[in-house]
């Protein structure tokens, strides 16, 4: 894996088991430390068994939710990457729990066109990511057309015990981009795991899967100011093994989403 240097950062392109890019020294460290302070605003994670579209999550008062609260919302119960859209959601009463269950939480902190004024230090990052030059970089390195996508920004603060079942991102996410923030000296093993399927007879519904269906191939090291970038493919299985040694895992999760994504209008348009 040979590193390639350009004028802004170093990156490595890997094509096994799918095409992805690992970036080193992505942002100015002093700037990243300022952005890191925003993670203190991310509430402790609450989990549900269902997939709740982001347009629904955006309407929740994430700071006043607590364990055992019951919400009646549009959601998808037996979800998979192909059926998580708002069109497949039905109203259901769901219960919030503290214990990690294999997916991200419901009370997540999204930064979008409606609230970025509350996060002014994220504006330079947003501007970098939606720039024409950066779009060209992503399109060229991943061989994806992202011209009609928009940028979704999310701050994730994963506590001890958090894990993610092996999954492919929903089909509305064209490109996924994780920025690791590790000023708090978390284990390098806290990075994203990459998997392959043992059998074509794996469980299609995400929450009915288990790790025995997959072989773990590698872990992307959780190095401060590094990034894991990939496009949606049939082989892009990733997740986070249970039992990892971290106390607080901080990640900026970015997605370039297509027009079918539930909160597409609230995401940031790209420069043309």
N, C-alpha and C positions, 0 to 999 in steps of 0.2 A: 504494500500500500504506500505509494509514493506521494508525498505532500507537494502541492503546487502552490507557488506564491504569486499573488497578484498585488496590486497597489494597496488594497484595503485589508486583506486577511489571507490566511492560508486555508486551503481546502484539499480534501482527498476524495476522489470518486471511486466507489466500490460497486461491483456489479454481481455480487454473490451473497445471498441467494436472490436478491433483487437489486435494482439500481438505487443507490442512495449516496448522499454526500455527507461527510463529516467536516465541519468548519472549526478552525482553531482561532482564538483571539479575535472574535467577531466584532466586539464593541470596545470602545475606550473604557478602561477599567474604572476610572473615576466616575464616568457616566453610569456604568453598570451598578456601582455602589449606590448611586442616587435612586435608580430604579428599584434596587433591592429593598429600599425602605418601604415601598408600596406593599410589599408582601405582609407587613404587619396589619394591613387592612383586610387581609383575606381571612374569613372566619374558619373555625375548625370544621372539617368536612362532615357532612351528613349524607347518608347513602340511602338509595331506594333500589328495589329490584327491577324497576321498569326503566325504559329509555324515555326521557322527557325532552322534547324538542327545545332548542335554545330559545326560540321565540316565546315559549312558555316560561322557561327559567328566568328570562330577562324581566318578567313581571313580578317575580318573587321578592319579598323583603328578606334578603339573605342574612341580614344581621339579627333578625328576630325569630328565626327558625330554631327549633330545639328538638332533641330526641323525643320520639313517640308522637310528635305532631302528625296529624293526618291532613293531607291536602287532597282536594278533588280537582284534578287537572287532566288535560289531554296528554296521553302518553301511549307508548307501545309496550305491551307485556312481553311476548315471546319474540324479542327483536333480534335482528341480524343486520349485517351491513347493508342489505338490499331493501329493508323495509322500515328504516328508522325515520322516514320523512313525516312531516306533519300530516300528509294525506292519509297515512295509515294509523294516526293516533285516534284514540277513543277516550272519552271521559271515564275516569276511574278514581277511586279513593286509594291513595297510597300512604304508606307509613314511613317516617324518617327514622333511621337508626345510626348510631355512632360507629358500629363495627364495620370495617371495610368488607366489601363483598365481591370485589373483582372488577368494578367499574369506577369511573370518576364520580364525584359527589354531585348532588343536586344544587347545592348553594355555592356555585362557582362564581368567580369574579371576572366578568367580561368587560372589556374596554371597547366602546364602539362610538359611532358618530353622535350618540345622544349624551354620553357622559365623559368624553375624553377631556372636557374642560376641568374635570375633577382630578385628572392625572396629567398635568401639563408636561412633566418630565418624560412622558412616554411619546409625546408628539414627535420629537426628533427621530425616534426609532420607527414610528409609523411612517414618517415621510421617507426614510431610507428604504423601507420595505416596499412601498407602493411606487417608488421611482421607476422610470422607464429602464434605467440601466440595471437595476436589480431584477426587474422582471425578465429582462433579456438573459441575465446570468442564470436564473432559475430555469427558464425555458430551455436554454442550451444544455445545461448540465443534466437535467432530468428528462429532456426530450418530451416536454409537455407544452401544450398551448394553454397558457393561463390568461389570455387576453380578455376573456369575458368573466373572469373570476373577481371576487372581492376578498379583502383581507379580514380575517377574524382574529382578534387578540384576546388572550385569556391568561390570567395569573393563577397558577396552581401551587398550593402549599400542602404537600402530602406528609402526614404524620406517620409515626412508627406504626407498622402493621399494614400500611396501605399496599395493595397489590392490584395488578391488572391482568385479567384473563387474556390469553392469546387471542388476538382479534385483528381484523382488517378494519380500517376506518370506514365510516359510512361512505357510500358512493358519491355523496354530494361534496365530500372533501377531496379536492383534486391534488393538492400538495399539503403535506404536514411538515412543520418546522418547529423543533424544540430547542429552546435556548436554556442551557443548564446554568444555574446560578449557585455557586458553591463557596461563598465566603465563610460559611459556617462549618467547613471541614467535614462534610459528610463522606461516607465511604465511596470510593470510585465505583463500587459495585451497584450503586444506586441508579445507574443509567439504564436506559431502555434495553430490554432483552429482545433478541431476534430469534424466531422459531421457524421450524418446518413441520408440515403435517406428517404424521406417521402413516395415516391411512386416509383414503378418499372418503371413508365412511365416518368422518368426524361429525360432531354435533353442530348443526347449522345455527341453532339459537345460541347466542353468545353466553347467556347466563346458565346454560345447561352444559357448557363445556367444562373440561378439567385439564390440568396440565399434562396428564398421562397421554392425552391425544397428540402431544407435540414433543419434538426434540428441540432443546435449546441449543442454538448454534453459536451465539456470541452475545456479549454485553457491550453496549456503547459506553465507554468510561464516563463517569459523571464528573467531568473536568470543568472547572469554572470557566465561563465565557466560551464554551464550545457548543456546537449545535449538531443535531441529527436531523437530516432533511431527506424526505422521500416522497414519491408519488404513489398514488393508489394503483396497486396491481394485484393480480390473483395470488402472488407469492409474498406480499408485504405483511406477513404475520409478525406482530410485535406485542409486547406486553411488559409485565413487571413481575418477576417471581415473588412468591410470598417469602417471608422470613428474612428479608434483606436488612442490613445493619445501617439504618438511617433513622434519625430522630425528627428531622424536618427537611424535606426535599422541595426545593424551590425551582420552578420551571416556568418560563414564558412559553405558552403553547400558541403557535400561530398556524392558521389554516387558510389556504386559498380555496374558497368555496364557490360552487357554481350557483346558478340562478334558482335551483331547486331547494337550496338550503333554507330552512325556515326563517332565519333572521338575516337573509341576504341583504335586504334593504338597509339594515342597520350596520352592516360591515363597510369597510373603507374601500372606495373605488380606487382602481389603479390609474396611474398617469397614462395618458394615451399620446 
